[in-house]
Amino acid sequence: MRISVIGCGYLGAVHASAMAELGHDVVGIDVDERKIAALAAGRPAFYEPGLPEILASATASGRLRFSTDIAAAADAEVHFLAVGTPQAAETGAADVSYVDAAFTALLPHLTAGSLIVGKSTVPVGTAARLAAQLAFEAPHASLAWNPEFLREGFAVKDTLSPDRLVYGVAPGDDHAASVLDHVYRAAIEAGTPRIVTDYATAELVKVAANAFLATKISFINAMSEIADATGADVTALADAIGHDVRIGRRFLNAGVGFGGGCLPKDIRGFIARAEELGLNDTLAFLGEVDQVNLRQRRRVVELAVQDLGGSAAGKKVAVLGVTFKPDSDDVRDSPALDIAVSLQEHGADVVVTDPEGIESALARRPDLVTASTTREALFGADLVILATEWNEYRTLDPEATGRLVGERRIIDGRNVLDPAAWRAAGWHYRGIGRP
């Protein structure tokens, strides 16, 4: 099919490339000239495994092109809206102004049978509002909402082989569902579950999923505080309760908490939307989920100061990892970055390193001291903090690492190291909620 993707940031660039990889004829559109020029040259502006390869393949084949002109979408049959919905600083609500602007700009270029498909994460009620505008200004077109469920580091796989497809359509709009079935034919033929529902439910699916995931992570982090106070082992606790099929073991991993551009923003936006609907108490628990998450970062800083004898001033601290998760260069709301900055404010000589995130971190915090290699960061350190579980940090040899540092002290902020092995090598090892 002929497809346009409006907005070529993280979501849009991945989606456009993946749709072209599936054989569709795609144009990606964005107002940022530098971004478009880079993508057209096969250079995504962010790190995502597998994206450079499918981007290069799709552009070389001629199935994918990019433009800054919204009129380039005129020939498309399906138009995906993939623009950002950042958190409003004042209220925490999702800012849908970019969605509204992209939608309005697209209206003059719609033809009979055109389908606009929302991918952006928006407050519930947005699709119904846009559908009403569409019915008034372009009744020959229709709207669907098709939320994304991308995991950074796995976004290409999640787009080409999604674990579910959700279509939010107007009552009786079989055309929209049929068009989306054609777009996602390969995934459907491979057995991907497909759920066709109303606009509101489709909008809620994404934020509800993220809210549930955030709650699960914050729950086990709250348990880690109890474990620290009582001498229990939160990892063994998670293993035990994870065998309950009603709970499951995945994402029951205590640590420095969650971050990134989705979970923190989405739960805050969900709270704000509930308040707008007059349901202030309904999602009040998500406020505590957010607070538990932020408290984990402060706990690690407190543990670091404690391990440094009560003062971090003048002590070298090596922070391993600055992105919010491995296989990404994203430092938005990153616990690792927050910990590094906070320790720097405590007077520590902080050195951060990361396989992919240094440039992104320096763009936000140019005062950071960085190291290009793990070895350089570790050299002479009084304390090491494993803050992002990149594989090269998970597999560090405790004895070889010990020969580089000044003092053998480590805080395993992701609980991914073997405490016995590190202690046997003479390290003062501290995990999160582990005795």
C-alpha positions as CSV (number, residue, x, y, z in Angstrom):
1,M,0.0,0.0,0.0
2,R,1.0,3.7,-0.3
3,I,1.6,4.9,3.2
4,S,2.7,8.2,4.8
5,V,4.2,8.5,8.2
6,I,3.8,11.9,9.7
7,G,6.5,12.5,12.3
8,C,9.9,10.9,11.9
9,G,11.2,10.8,15.5
10,Y,11.8,7.5,17.3
11,L,8.4,6.0,16.6
12,G,8.0,7.4,13.1
13,A,11.4,6.5,11.8
14,V,11.1,2.9,13.0
15,H,7.5,2.6,11.7
16,A,8.3,4.1,8.3
17,S,11.3,1.8,7.8
18,A,9.5,-1.3,9.0
19,M,6.5,-0.6,6.7
20,A,8.8,-0.3,3.7
21,E,10.6,-3.4,4.8
22,L,7.3,-5.2,4.6
23,G,6.9,-4.1,1.0
24,H,4.8,-1.0,1.3
25,D,5.6,2.3,-0.6
26,V,6.3,4.8,2.2
27,V,7.0,8.5,2.6
28,G,8.2,9.8,5.9
29,I,7.4,13.4,6.7
30,D,8.8,15.7,9.3
31,V,9.3,19.5,9.7
32,D,12.9,19.0,10.9
33,E,15.1,19.4,7.8
34,R,18.2,18.0,9.4
35,K,16.4,14.9,10.6
36,I,14.9,14.3,7.2
37,A,18.2,14.8,5.5
38,A,19.9,12.3,7.9
39,L,17.2,9.7,7.4
40,A,17.3,10.0,3.6
41,A,21.0,9.4,3.9
42,G,20.4,6.3,6.0
43,R,21.5,7.8,9.3
44,P,18.9,7.6,12.2
45,A,19.3,10.3,14.8
46,F,19.3,7.7,17.6
47,Y,20.6,4.2,18.4
48,E,18.2,1.4,17.8
49,P,19.5,-2.1,17.0
50,G,18.5,-3.2,13.5
51,L,17.2,0.1,12.4
52,P,20.2,1.3,10.2
53,E,20.0,-2.0,8.3
54,I,16.3,-1.8,7.4
55,L,16.5,1.9,6.8
56,A,19.3,1.5,4.3
57,S,17.6,-1.5,2.7
58,A,14.3,0.4,2.3
59,T,15.8,3.6,1.0
60,A,18.0,1.7,-1.5
61,S,15.0,-0.2,-2.8
62,G,13.1,3.0,-3.5
63,R,10.2,1.9,-1.2
64,L,11.1,4.6,1.4
65,R,11.6,8.3,0.9
66,F,11.5,11.3,3.1
67,S,10.2,14.9,2.8
68,T,9.6,18.0,4.8
69,D,6.5,18.8,2.6
70,I,3.2,17.5,3.9
71,A,1.9,17.6,0.4
72,A,4.1,14.6,-0.3
73,A,1.5,12.6,1.6
74,A,-1.2,13.3,-1.0
75,D,-0.7,10.1,-2.9
76,A,-0.9,7.9,0.2
77,E,-3.9,5.7,1.0
78,V,-3.0,5.4,4.7
79,H,-1.5,8.1,6.9
80,F,0.1,7.2,10.2
81,L,0.4,10.0,12.8
82,A,3.5,9.3,14.8
83,V,4.4,12.7,16.3
84,G,5.4,13.1,20.0
85,T,3.1,13.9,22.9
86,P,5.5,15.3,25.5
87,Q,4.6,15.9,29.1
88,A,3.4,19.4,29.9
89,A,5.6,20.9,32.6
90,E,2.8,22.6,34.5
91,T,0.2,19.8,34.7
92,G,2.0,16.5,33.8
93,A,-0.7,16.0,31.1
94,A,0.3,14.9,27.6
95,D,0.7,17.8,25.2
96,V,-1.3,16.8,22.0
97,S,-0.6,20.1,20.1
98,Y,1.8,18.3,17.7
99,V,-0.8,15.7,17.0
100,D,-3.4,18.4,16.4
101,A,-1.0,20.3,14.1
102,A,-0.1,17.2,12.1
103,F,-3.7,16.2,11.8
104,T,-4.9,19.6,10.6
105,A,-2.0,20.0,8.1
106,L,-2.9,16.6,6.6
107,L,-6.6,17.4,6.0
108,P,-6.3,19.2,2.7
109,H,-4.3,16.3,1.2
110,L,-6.8,13.6,2.0
111,T,-8.7,11.8,-0.9
112,A,-11.8,9.6,-1.0
113,G,-11.2,6.5,1.2
114,S,-8.1,7.9,2.9
115,L,-7.5,6.5,6.3
116,I,-5.7,8.4,9.1
117,V,-4.2,6.1,11.7
118,G,-3.1,7.4,15.1
119,K,0.0,5.8,16.5
120,S,0.9,8.5,19.1
121,T,0.1,7.9,22.8
122,V,-2.7,10.4,23.5
123,P,-5.2,11.1,26.4
124,V,-8.4,9.1,26.1
125,G,-10.9,11.1,24.1
126,T,-8.5,12.5,21.6
127,A,-9.5,10.2,18.8
128,A,-13.2,10.9,19.2
129,R,-12.4,14.6,19.1
130,L,-10.3,14.3,15.9
131,A,-13.0,12.0,14.3
132,A,-15.6,14.7,14.9
133,Q,-13.3,17.3,13.2
134,L,-12.7,14.9,10.3
135,A,-16.4,14.3,9.8
136,F,-16.9,18.0,9.5
137,E,-13.8,19.0,7.3
138,A,-13.1,15.8,5.3
139,P,-16.1,13.4,5.5
140,H,-14.6,11.4,2.6
141,A,-11.9,10.1,4.9
142,S,-11.9,8.0,8.1
143,L,-9.9,7.7,11.3
144,A,-8.5,4.7,13.3
145,W,-6.3,4.5,16.4
146,N,-3.6,1.9,16.4
147,P,-1.4,2.2,19.5
148,E,2.3,1.3,19.4
149,F,3.9,-1.1,21.9
150,L,7.5,-0.6,21.1
151,R,10.3,-1.5,23.5
152,E,13.4,0.5,23.0
153,G,16.2,-1.9,21.9
154,F,13.6,-4.2,20.3
155,A,11.5,-1.6,18.3
156,V,12.3,-3.1,14.9
157,K,11.3,-6.6,16.0
158,D,8.2,-5.2,17.8
159,T,7.0,-3.5,14.6
160,L,7.7,-6.3,12.2
161,S,6.5,-9.0,14.6
162,P,4.2,-7.4,17.1
163,D,2.8,-9.3,20.1
164,R,-0.7,-7.9,19.4
165,L,-2.5,-5.5,17.1
166,V,-5.1,-3.1,18.4
167,Y,-7.4,-1.2,16.1
168,G,-9.7,1.5,17.5
169,V,-12.3,2.3,14.9
170,A,-15.7,4.1,14.6
171,P,-18.8,1.9,15.1
172,G,-19.4,-0.1,11.9
173,D,-16.2,1.1,10.1
174,D,-15.3,-2.2,8.5
175,H,-13.2,-0.3,5.9
176,A,-10.7,0.9,8.5
177,A,-10.2,-2.5,9.9
178,S,-9.8,-4.1,6.5
179,V,-7.2,-1.5,5.4
180,L,-5.2,-2.1,8.6
181,D,-5.4,-5.9,8.0
182,H,-3.8,-5.3,4.6
183,V,-1.1,-3.1,6.2
184,Y,-0.3,-5.8,8.8
185,R,-1.0,-8.8,6.6
186,A,2.4,-10.4,7.3
187,A,1.9,-10.2,11.1
188,I,-1.7,-11.4,11.0
189,E,-0.7,-14.4,8.8
190,A,2.0,-15.2,11.3
191,G,-0.7,-15.5,14.0
192,T,-0.4,-12.1,15.8
193,P,-3.6,-11.5,17.9
194,R,-5.8,-8.8,16.5
195,I,-8.3,-6.8,18.6
196,V,-10.8,-4.5,17.0
197,T,-12.4,-2.1,19.5
198,D,-13.6,1.5,19.9
199,Y,-11.4,4.6,20.0
200,A,-11.4,5.0,23.8
201,T,-10.4,1.5,24.5
202,A,-7.6,1.6,21.9
203,E,-6.3,4.8,23.5
204,L,-6.5,3.3,27.0
205,V,-4.7,0.1,26.0
206,K,-1.3,1.7,25.8
207,V,-1.4,3.9,28.9
208,A,-3.1,1.1,30.9
209,A,-0.3,-1.4,29.9
210,N,2.4,1.1,30.8
211,A,0.7,1.9,34.1
212,F,0.5,-1.8,35.0
213,L,4.1,-2.4,34.1
214,A,5.2,0.7,36.1
215,T,3.2,-0.6,39.1
216,K,4.8,-4.0,38.9
217,I,8.3,-2.5,38.9
218,S,7.6,-0.1,41.7
219,F,6.0,-2.9,43.7
220,I,9.1,-5.0,43.7
221,N,11.2,-1.9,44.5
222,A,9.0,-1.1,47.5
223,M,9.6,-4.7,48.6
224,S,13.3,-4.1,48.3
225,E,13.0,-1.4,50.9
226,I,11.3,-3.8,53.2
227,A,14.0,-6.4,52.4
228,D,16.8,-4.0,53.3
229,A,15.1,-3.2,56.6
230,T,14.6,-6.8,57.6
231,G,17.5,-8.6,56.0
232,A,15.4,-10.4,53.4
233,D,16.5,-11.1,49.8
234,V,14.2,-9.4,47.3
235,T,15.6,-11.5,44.4
236,A,14.6,-14.7,46.1
237,L,11.3,-13.1,47.1
238,A,10.7,-12.2,43.4
239,D,11.6,-15.8,42.3
240,A,9.1,-17.2,44.9
241,I,6.1,-15.0,44.1
242,G,6.9,-15.1,40.4
243,H,6.0,-18.8,40.2
244,D,2.4,-17.8,40.9
245,V,0.9,-17.7,37.4
246,R,-1.3,-14.8,38.4
247,I,1.8,-12.7,39.1
248,G,4.6,-13.9,36.8
249,R,8.3,-13.3,37.2
250,R,9.0,-10.9,34.4
251,F,9.7,-7.3,35.4
252,L,9.9,-8.3,39.1
253,N,13.5,-7.0,39.2
254,A,14.4,-4.6,42.0
255,G,16.8,-1.9,41.0
256,V,17.2,1.8,40.4
257,G,13.8,2.1,38.8
258,F,12.3,2.8,35.4
259,G,12.8,5.7,33.1
260,G,12.7,6.6,29.4
261,G,10.3,8.6,27.3
262,C,7.2,6.4,27.9
263,L,6.6,5.0,31.4
264,P,7.1,8.1,33.5
265,K,5.4,10.4,31.1
266,D,2.5,8.1,30.4
267,I,1.6,7.4,34.1
268,R,1.8,11.1,34.8
269,G,-0.4,11.9,31.8
270,F,-2.8,9.2,32.8
271,I,-3.2,10.7,36.3
272,A,-3.8,14.1,34.7
273,R,-6.4,12.8,32.4
274,A,-8.2,11.0,35.2
275,E,-8.3,14.3,37.1
276,E,-9.8,16.1,34.0
277,L,-12.5,13.4,34.0
278,G,-13.3,14.2,37.6
279,L,-11.8,10.8,38.8
280,N,-9.1,12.2,41.0
281,D,-9.0,9.2,43.4
282,T,-9.2,6.5,40.7
283,L,-5.5,6.7,39.7
284,A,-4.2,8.2,42.9
285,F,-2.1,5.0,43.5
286,L,-0.1,5.8,40.3
287,G,1.2,8.9,42.1
288,E,2.8,6.6,44.7
289,V,4.1,4.3,41.9
290,D,5.9,7.4,40.5
291,Q,7.2,8.3,44.0
292,V,8.5,4.8,44.7
293,N,10.3,5.0,41.4
294,L,11.9,8.3,42.1
295,R,12.8,7.2,45.6
296,Q,14.9,4.4,44.3
297,R,17.3,6.9,42.7
298,R,17.6,8.7,46.0
299,R,18.2,5.4,47.8
300,V,21.2,4.6,45.6
301,V,22.7,8.0,46.2
302,E,22.2,7.6,50.0
303,L,23.8,4.1,49.8
304,A,26.7,5.6,47.9
305,V,27.4,8.3,50.4
306,Q,27.1,5.8,53.2
307,D,29.6,3.5,51.5
308,L,32.0,6.4,51.0
309,G,32.1,7.0,54.8
310,G,29.4,9.6,55.0
311,S,30.7,12.1,52.5
312,A,31.1,11.8,48.7
313,A,33.2,15.0,48.5
314,G,36.4,14.5,46.5
315,K,35.7,10.7,46.0
316,K,35.9,9.3,42.5
317,V,32.7,7.5,41.6
318,A,32.5,5.4,38.4
319,V,28.9,5.2,37.1
320,L,28.5,2.4,34.6
321,G,25.7,3.3,32.3
322,V,23.8,6.5,31.7
323,T,20.9,5.4,29.5
324,F,17.6,4.3,31.1
325,K,18.1,0.8,29.7
326,P,20.6,-1.1,27.6
327,D,20.5,-1.3,23.8
328,S,19.4,2.4,23.6
329,D,21.0,5.8,23.7
330,D,17.9,7.3,25.4
331,V,18.7,9.3,28.6
332,R,15.2,10.8,29.0
333,D,14.2,10.5,32.7
334,S,17.1,8.1,33.1
335,P,17.7,6.9,36.7
336,A,21.4,6.3,35.9
337,L,21.8,9.9,34.7
338,D,19.9,11.3,37.8
339,I,22.2,9.3,40.1
340,A,25.3,10.6,38.4
341,V,24.1,14.2,38.6
342,S,23.0,13.9,42.2
343,L,26.4,12.4,43.3
344,Q,28.1,15.2,41.4
345,E,26.1,17.7,43.4
346,H,27.2,15.9,46.6
347,G,30.8,16.8,45.6
348,A,31.9,13.5,44.2
349,D,34.2,13.3,41.2
350,V,31.8,11.4,39.0
351,V,32.9,9.7,35.8
352,V,30.2,8.2,33.6
353,T,30.6,5.8,30.8
354,D,28.1,4.1,28.4
355,P,28.4,2.2,25.1
356,E,25.9,4.4,23.3
357,G,24.5,7.2,25.6
358,I,27.4,9.6,26.2
359,E,26.5,12.0,23.5
360,S,22.8,12.1,24.6
361,A,23.9,12.6,28.2
362,L,26.2,15.5,27.4
363,A,23.5,17.2,25.4
364,R,21.5,17.3,28.6
365,R,24.3,17.7,31.1
366,P,27.4,19.2,29.4
367,D,29.1,19.4,32.9
368,L,29.4,15.6,33.1
369,V,32.8,14.0,33.1
370,T,32.7,11.1,30.7
371,A,35.0,8.2,29.8
372,S,35.0,6.5,26.5
373,T,35.8,3.1,27.9
374,T,34.8,1.1,31.0
375,R,38.5,0.7,31.9
376,E,39.0,4.5,31.9
377,A,36.0,5.1,34.1
378,L,37.0,2.4,36.6
379,F,40.6,3.5,37.0
380,G,41.2,4.7,40.6
381,A,37.5,4.7,41.5
382,D,36.6,4.8,45.2
383,L,33.1,3.4,44.3
384,V,31.6,1.8,41.3
385,I,27.8,2.0,40.6
386,L,26.3,-0.4,37.9
387,A,23.4,1.8,36.9
388,T,22.4,0.4,33.4
389,E,22.6,-3.4,32.8
390,W,24.6,-3.3,29.5
391,N,26.0,-6.8,28.9
392,E,29.6,-5.6,29.2
393,Y,28.9,-4.5,32.7
394,R,27.0,-7.7,33.7
395,T,29.9,-9.8,32.6
396,L,32.7,-7.8,34.3
397,D,35.3,-10.0,36.0
398,P,35.5,-9.0,39.7
399,E,39.2,-9.8,40.1
400,A,40.3,-8.0,36.9
401,T,38.0,-5.0,37.8
402,G,39.4,-4.9,41.3
403,R,42.9,-4.3,39.9
404,L,41.7,-1.1,38.2
405,V,39.9,0.6,41.0
406,G,41.2,2.4,44.1
407,E,38.8,0.8,46.5
408,R,36.8,-2.4,45.9
409,R,33.3,-1.0,46.6
410,I,30.4,-1.6,44.2
411,I,26.6,-0.9,44.2
412,D,24.8,-3.2,41.8
413,G,21.9,-1.0,40.9
414,R,20.3,-3.6,38.7
415,N,21.0,-6.8,40.8
416,V,22.6,-8.5,37.9
417,L,26.0,-9.5,39.4
418,D,26.8,-12.5,41.5
419,P,27.3,-11.2,45.0
420,A,29.2,-14.3,46.2
421,A,31.8,-14.0,43.3
422,W,32.3,-10.3,43.9
423,R,32.6,-10.7,47.7
424,A,35.1,-13.6,47.2
425,A,37.2,-11.2,45.2
426,G,37.4,-8.8,48.1
427,W,34.6,-6.4,47.1
428,H,32.2,-4.6,49.4
429,Y,29.2,-5.6,47.3
430,R,25.8,-4.0,47.8
431,G,22.7,-4.8,45.8
432,I,19.2,-3.4,46.0
433,G,17.2,-5.3,48.6
434,R,19.8,-8.0,48.9
435,P,21.5,-8.9,52.2
